[in-house]
Amino acid sequence: MKKNKKALRTKKYRLMPGDGSFIARITDSVLKGREVNLRQAKRLNAIKGDDIYSLFNSAYKIRKKFRGKKVELCAITNARSGACAENCAFCAQSSWNKTAVKVYPLLSENELFKRAKQAQKTGAGYFCIVTSGRRIQKKSDFLKICKAISKIRSKLKLNVDASLGELSLDEARALKDAGLFRYNHNLETAASLYPEVCTTHTYSDRIRTIENVKQAGLELCCGGIFGMGESWAQRLDLAFALKKFNPECIPVNFLNPVAGTRLGRKKPLSPLEFLKITAILRFIFPRQEIKICGGRETNLRSLQPLMFLAGADSMIIGDYLTTKGNPPQDDLKMIQDLGLSTN
Ligand code: SF4
């Protein structure tokens, strides 16, 4: 009898990997604090048809339990633009790609402060200073950024993030001492796809910086870009690689193909695929901030409000580094209309 019951359970599980009962069981398990393993993540990935709406609904329940109804807003600024010697296939700022991106050196401390002040006015809680290039080469530039961080921290009510490329442990510690809250360095994609995305630096180089950020005691913002031609298996590889570093925030970018880049002719993902990726990440990362970043407008189009109902709890507000975003007031209205809050 015992054996029969077990056989029945196994059969049911195998026959209906993507149905409502599986979603209900795994949701219940995550809500109770259990982790999703790779086998279960593959079953979530197998969910198709109308069941994906149940998946979104469950991802929302998980988000609500662990993250509440607050939406975190992050404004980013391109503090040094273009002329990058790296060959990242998706990036308009790489000098290997033929794009019309603006090229300028590091902004002044005053200009960075001015932009932070503006970000605060639009309602952002986080302000992220981003620079093009593999790393900050000049000591004077690094010190300028540290000074700007200290000034923003002392005069404004913003958490300051930065994304300055590779960092040594000493640099990570110096940024923390200057008042930096969080550092962004993405894995970008699965290790198996990385050599097709970039050959001028390696996946292991990226990991070294991530480890330095963790060791310095900074919060880690680490995610990737979806829609660069990766398989679903590679998406899960990326998610489980991220899990090893336990980032506080997972930025989710969706390729916005820019003419002149190597990926400029890629077709954007469908809005429902975008939402499914978001929902599965919420199952894998129930407690982390899941931040929807670049490519939202192009990939999600009219379904943008659904990103919060599929598990996201954070987004970039305003313009991106080289492309326009929605007007901030429209995004704030969207959050309000959904009954979510920003504080
Ligand atoms: S992603 Fe960063 S490192 Fe890569 S090309 Fe763009 S600016 Fe350079």
Boltz pocket constraint, residues with backbone or C-beta under 6 A from the ligand:
constraints:
  - pocket:
      binder: B
      contacts: [[A, 84], [A, 85], [A, 86], [A, 87], [A, 88], [A, 91], [A, 92], [A, 93], [A, 94], [A, 95], [A, 131], [A, 132], [A, 133], [A, 134], [A, 165]]
      max_distance: 6.0
